């Protein structure tokens, strides 16, 4: 068995192994955390969308455009003169909604909606997606799992920089501890085994 106090230097093969190992474990944890974040979004998006549209002062525009959109879609079943008037109203309320959203989006540096967009569902899809991104950032900043996800990239980069340092030497017991602590900081429980320690040189 390798003496845990032996001073070792990582071989290129060992560096590649630990690089792949750290990245794979990090990806797996990130996928788990992203699934959790998306689950939180799915659970709260409808409530948050209501708050979001109110904050952006879009409610009256959404109500007007939805009403006009629904009337237009219903009336399209029968082609008459009223179609033109309803279409004009739908388009006007859509433009009002898009303009109102785009003004707020410009302030917040969000993606804007195409100025001539008139389809209510397409407009609301963009608004909901923006709300989803804002909610995602909120969850990342205000929940332990979200904060862990935010710091994982930095922690992974720090670990990879360390094991690739050209003058890095250490005792195998210190390496095992460092790997376990580094992955532990990303919420990943991992212990280096004796076989992995033997392969370090």
N, C-alpha and C positions, 0 to 999 in steps of 0.2 A: 504493500500500500504506500502511496506517495506521502512523504513527510509534509504535514501541513505547514511547516515553518520553512520549507525550501523556497528560495527565491527563484521565481520563474519569469520568463518573458514569453509573451504570446507569439506563437508561430503564425504565419500568414493563413495557414489552414484553420487554426484555432480562431483567428480573428474573423474569418469568413463564417465559421460555425456560429460564433456568438453574435455576429451581426445579423445573420439570418434568424437566429433564435429570438433575439430581442425584437426584431421587426415583426416576426410572425406572432409572438405573444402580444405585442402592442396592438397589432391589427385586430387580433381576436377580441381583446378587451375593448378596443375602440368600437368595433361592430356591436358588441354587447351594450356599451354605453349609448351609442347612437340609436339602437333599437329602443332603449329606455327613454331617451329624449323624445323620439318620435311618438312613442306610446303616450307620454305626457302631453305632447302637442295634440294628438288625436282626442284625448280625453277632455281637453279644455278649449279647443279651437273655436267651437261654436259660441261659447260664452265670450271668449277673448275677441272674436270677430265683432260681436256687438259692441264691446267696449272700444275696440279699435276704430270702427267706423264712426262712433260717437266722438272720439278724441280727434279724428281727422275732419270732423264736421261734414261727414258724407251722408248722414242718415236721410236728410230731406231729399238729397239727390238720388240716393238709392231707392227710396220709396217712390219718388216720381218716375224714375226710369223703369223700375220693376212694374209699376202699374201700367205705364205706357207699353212696355215690352210685352206684358201678359195680354193686354188688349190687342196689341198688334198681332201677336201669334194666334190669338183666338179668332180674330177677324179674317186672317189670311185664309181661313177655311172657305170663306165666301168672297170671291173677287168682286168688289163693288167700288163705287167712287170713294167710299169712306176709307178705303185702304190707303189712299194717298195722304189723307189728313192724319190718319193714325201713324203712318210712317214718318211724316214730318215731326209729329210730336215725339215719337220714339227717338228719332235722330237728334232732336233738339235737347231732350232730357239726357240722352246719352252723352252729347257734347258737354252739357253742363256738368254731368257727373265726372267725365274724363278730365275736364278743365279743373274742377275742384280737387280731384285726386292728384293730378299732375302738379298743381301749385304746391300742395303739401309734400309730394314726393321730391320735388326739387329742393325744398328746405331740408328734408331728411336724407337726401342723396340716395333715394330709392330709384328703381327702374320705373320709367314712365309708361303710360298706356298710349298706344298709337292714337294720334289726335282724331282721326276719322273713324275710330272703332265705334260701332253702334250696337253690337251684339251684347245684350245684358250678361249672358253667361260668361262670355270671354272677358268682359270688364270685371265681373265679380271674381273670376278665376285669378286675375292679376292681383286684385285687392286682397283676396284670401291668401295668396302665396306670399305677398308682402307681410301680411299679418303673421303668417306662419314663421317667416324668417325672424321677425321681431320677437315673436314668442320664443323661438329657439334660442336667441341670444339672451333673453330674459331668464329662461330656464337654466342655461349654462352658467349665468352669473349668480343665480340665487339658490341653486341646489348643490349639495355635495357632489353628486354624480356629474352634474354639469361642469362644476369647477374642476373636477378631476379630469374630465375630458379636455378642458382648456389647457391644462398643464402637461398633458401626456406628450405632446409633440416636443416641448422643450426638454422634458425629462429624457425622452428617447434620444434626442440629439446629443444631450450631455453624456449619456452612457456610451453612445457610439463614438463620440469624439475621444472619450477617455480610453477605450480599448484600442483605438487606432493611433494613439499617441506614440510616436517613434521611439521615445526613450522610456516607455512605461515598463517598470519592473515591480513585482510585488510578491508577497507570499501567497501560496494557493489558498490558505484559509482566509486571507484578506480579500482575495478575488471573489471567493464564494460569498462572503458577507456582502461585498459591494454589489454583486449582481442581485442578490436577494433583496437588499435594501432599495436598490434602484428600481427594480420591478415592483417592489412593494409600494413605492411612492406613486406608482401608476395604478394601484389597486389590484396588482397581480401577485398572488401568493405563489412563490417559486423557490425551491431549494436546489442548489447545485449538488449533484451526487458524485461519488468517488470516481466513477467511470469518466465523467466529464472533466474532473480535475486531472486525471491521468492523461487526458488528451490535450491538455493546455500547451505543452511544449512541442 
